[in-house]
């Protein structure tokens, strides 16, 4: 057998092996796509604490959910996800929030109230607590007024507590460690004048959500 043929045979064997792994473990393949989509979203330079994005991946279609506080973020998110080779189509359901100086004032007041609080300081950037973005939002969580949005989707973001403000209405989205932190975040949010606060923070439970 010639050297060229031996090399070709070796590459064929590797390709067949990789295909077998992909076929035998579709969950592993699906997780690879999820990780790639999340990576692209986290690279967006203007995606921050006042936005929120999550997504699902199914049969080559990525569905994007959430809120964008800047007009171009929604478009940029879709463009970023298209870079993932396995993505065939995108259903972009991200809501672009209206530009509002009064909403901006509320956002920053909430940010300082929550992230400068001694009890929640570990959630702040460089505060020592990193949100593990590998966790899918768990299903089955219910609030007194109904189910939490984005259940079963994959969260993506660099902040545990995302602060969404829409025409004065405040929604807290993200993941915290326990009920005390969730309650404290809401308590602090209600110290800032607004049209109302909805607390949709979920509790991170690794043994239920971690793959």
C-alpha positions as CSV (number, residue, x, y, z in Angstrom):
1,X,0.0,0.0,0.0
2,X,1.4,3.4,-0.9
3,X,1.9,6.2,1.6
4,X,-0.8,8.3,0.0
5,X,-3.3,5.5,0.1
6,X,-2.4,4.8,3.8
7,X,-3.1,8.5,4.7
8,X,-6.4,8.5,2.7
9,X,-7.4,5.3,4.5
10,X,-6.6,6.8,7.9
11,X,-8.6,10.0,7.2
12,X,-11.6,7.8,6.0
13,X,-11.4,5.8,9.2
14,X,-11.5,9.0,11.3
15,X,-14.4,10.4,9.4
16,X,-16.4,7.1,9.8
17,X,-15.6,7.1,13.5
18,X,-16.7,10.7,14.0
19,X,-19.9,10.0,12.1
20,X,-20.5,6.9,14.3
21,X,-20.1,9.0,17.5
22,X,-22.4,11.7,16.1
23,X,-25.0,9.1,15.2
24,X,-24.7,7.1,18.4
25,X,-24.8,10.2,20.7
26,X,-27.1,12.8,19.1
27,X,-27.5,14.5,22.5
28,X,-23.7,15.2,22.5
29,X,-24.0,16.6,19.0
30,X,-27.0,18.8,20.0
31,X,-25.0,20.1,23.1
32,X,-22.2,21.1,20.8
33,X,-24.5,23.3,18.8
34,X,-26.0,24.8,22.0
35,X,-22.5,25.6,23.2
36,X,-21.5,27.2,19.8
37,X,-24.6,29.4,19.8
38,X,-24.1,30.5,23.3
39,X,-20.5,31.3,22.6
40,X,-21.5,33.5,19.6
41,X,-24.1,35.4,21.7
42,X,-21.6,36.0,24.5
43,X,-19.2,37.6,22.1
44,X,-21.6,40.4,21.2
45,X,-19.8,43.6,22.5
46,X,-23.0,45.5,23.4
47,X,-24.9,42.7,25.1
48,X,-25.1,43.5,28.8
49,X,-27.0,43.6,32.1
50,X,-29.9,45.6,30.6
51,X,-30.6,43.0,27.9
52,X,-31.5,39.4,28.1
53,X,-31.2,36.6,25.6
54,X,-32.0,32.9,25.7
55,X,-32.5,30.4,22.9
56,X,-33.5,26.9,21.8
57,X,-32.0,24.6,19.2
58,X,-34.0,22.1,17.3
59,X,-33.4,20.3,14.0
60,X,-31.1,23.1,12.7
61,X,-33.4,25.9,13.8
62,X,-32.4,28.3,16.5
63,X,-35.2,30.3,18.2
64,X,-34.0,33.5,20.0
65,X,-35.9,34.9,22.9
66,X,-35.5,38.0,25.1
67,X,-35.1,41.7,25.2
68,X,-32.6,44.2,23.6
69,X,-32.2,47.6,25.1
70,X,-30.4,48.9,22.0
71,X,-31.9,48.8,18.5
72,X,-29.1,46.9,16.8
73,X,-28.5,44.2,19.3
74,X,-31.4,42.1,17.9
75,X,-30.0,42.2,14.4
76,X,-26.4,41.6,15.7
77,X,-27.6,38.5,17.6
78,X,-29.2,37.0,14.6
79,X,-26.1,37.7,12.5
80,X,-23.8,36.1,15.2
81,X,-25.9,32.9,15.4
82,X,-25.7,32.5,11.6
83,X,-22.0,31.9,12.0
84,X,-22.7,28.5,13.6
85,X,-22.3,26.0,10.8
86,X,-25.1,23.6,12.0
87,X,-27.7,26.4,12.1
88,X,-30.0,26.3,9.1
89,X,-32.6,28.9,10.1
90,X,-33.3,31.4,12.8
91,X,-36.6,32.4,14.4
92,X,-35.8,35.8,16.0
93,X,-38.3,36.6,18.8
94,X,-36.1,39.1,20.6
95,X,-38.1,42.2,21.5
96,X,-36.4,45.5,20.9
97,X,-37.2,47.8,23.8
98,X,-38.1,51.4,23.1
99,X,-35.4,54.1,23.6
100,X,-36.3,56.0,26.7
101,X,-34.2,58.3,28.9
102,X,-36.5,57.7,31.8
103,X,-36.1,53.9,31.4
104,X,-32.3,54.5,31.3
105,X,-32.5,56.3,34.6
106,X,-34.4,53.4,36.2
107,X,-31.9,50.9,34.7
108,X,-28.9,52.5,36.2
109,X,-30.6,53.1,39.6
110,X,-31.5,49.4,39.7
111,X,-28.0,48.4,38.7
112,X,-26.4,50.3,41.5
113,X,-29.0,49.2,44.1
114,X,-28.6,45.5,43.3
115,X,-25.0,45.1,42.4
116,X,-23.6,47.4,45.1
117,X,-25.6,45.8,47.8
118,X,-23.2,44.1,50.3
119,X,-25.4,41.0,50.4
120,X,-25.4,40.6,46.6
121,X,-22.0,42.0,45.8
122,X,-20.6,38.6,44.9
123,X,-22.8,38.7,41.8
124,X,-21.2,41.9,40.5
125,X,-18.5,41.7,37.8
126,X,-15.3,40.5,39.5
127,X,-17.4,39.8,42.6
128,X,-16.2,36.2,42.8
129,X,-19.5,34.4,41.7
130,X,-19.7,33.5,38.1
131,X,-23.0,32.4,36.6
132,X,-22.5,29.0,34.9
133,X,-24.3,29.5,31.5
134,X,-24.4,25.8,31.0
135,X,-27.7,25.4,32.8
136,X,-31.0,25.3,30.9
137,X,-33.7,27.2,32.6
138,X,-35.7,24.5,34.5
139,X,-39.3,23.7,33.8
140,X,-42.0,23.6,36.4
141,X,-41.4,27.0,38.1
142,X,-44.6,28.9,38.7
143,X,-45.3,32.3,40.1
144,X,-48.5,33.4,41.7
145,X,-49.6,35.1,38.4
146,X,-48.5,32.3,36.1
147,X,-45.5,30.5,34.6
148,X,-42.1,32.2,34.2
149,X,-41.1,33.1,30.7
150,X,-38.3,31.3,28.8
151,X,-38.7,28.0,30.6
152,X,-36.7,25.2,29.0
153,X,-34.5,27.7,27.0
154,X,-30.8,28.1,27.2
155,X,-29.7,31.4,28.9
156,X,-26.8,33.4,27.7
157,X,-25.3,36.4,29.5
158,X,-22.5,37.6,31.7
159,X,-24.7,38.8,34.5
160,X,-26.6,36.7,37.0
161,X,-29.4,39.3,37.4
162,X,-30.5,40.9,34.1
163,X,-32.5,44.2,34.6
164,X,-35.2,44.7,31.9
165,X,-37.0,48.0,31.9
166,X,-39.9,48.6,29.4
167,X,-41.8,51.9,29.8
168,X,-41.1,52.0,33.5
169,X,-42.0,48.4,34.1
170,X,-39.2,46.3,35.6
171,X,-38.5,42.6,35.1
172,X,-35.6,40.8,36.8
173,X,-34.4,37.8,34.8
174,X,-31.6,35.4,35.3
175,X,-30.3,32.9,37.9
176,X,-29.3,33.3,41.6
177,X,-28.1,30.8,44.1
178,X,-31.0,30.6,46.5
179,X,-34.4,32.1,47.6
180,X,-32.8,34.7,49.9
181,X,-30.8,36.2,47.0
182,X,-33.9,36.2,44.8
183,X,-36.0,38.0,47.6
184,X,-33.2,40.5,48.3
185,X,-32.9,41.4,44.6
186,X,-36.6,42.1,44.5
187,X,-36.5,44.1,47.7
188,X,-33.8,46.3,46.4
189,X,-35.6,46.7,43.0
190,X,-38.6,48.0,44.8
191,X,-36.6,50.8,46.4
192,X,-36.3,52.4,42.9
193,X,-39.4,54.3,41.7
194,X,-40.9,52.5,38.8
195,X,-44.2,51.3,37.3
196,X,-43.8,47.9,39.0
197,X,-41.4,45.0,39.5
198,X,-41.8,41.4,38.4
199,X,-39.2,39.0,39.8
200,X,-38.6,36.1,37.4
201,X,-35.2,35.1,38.7
202,X,-34.8,31.3,38.9
203,X,-32.8,29.3,41.4
204,X,-29.7,27.5,40.1
205,X,-30.1,23.8,40.9
206,X,-27.1,22.1,39.3
207,X,-28.1,18.5,40.2
208,X,-31.4,19.1,38.2
209,X,-30.2,21.3,35.3
210,X,-26.6,20.4,34.7
211,X,-25.9,18.1,31.9
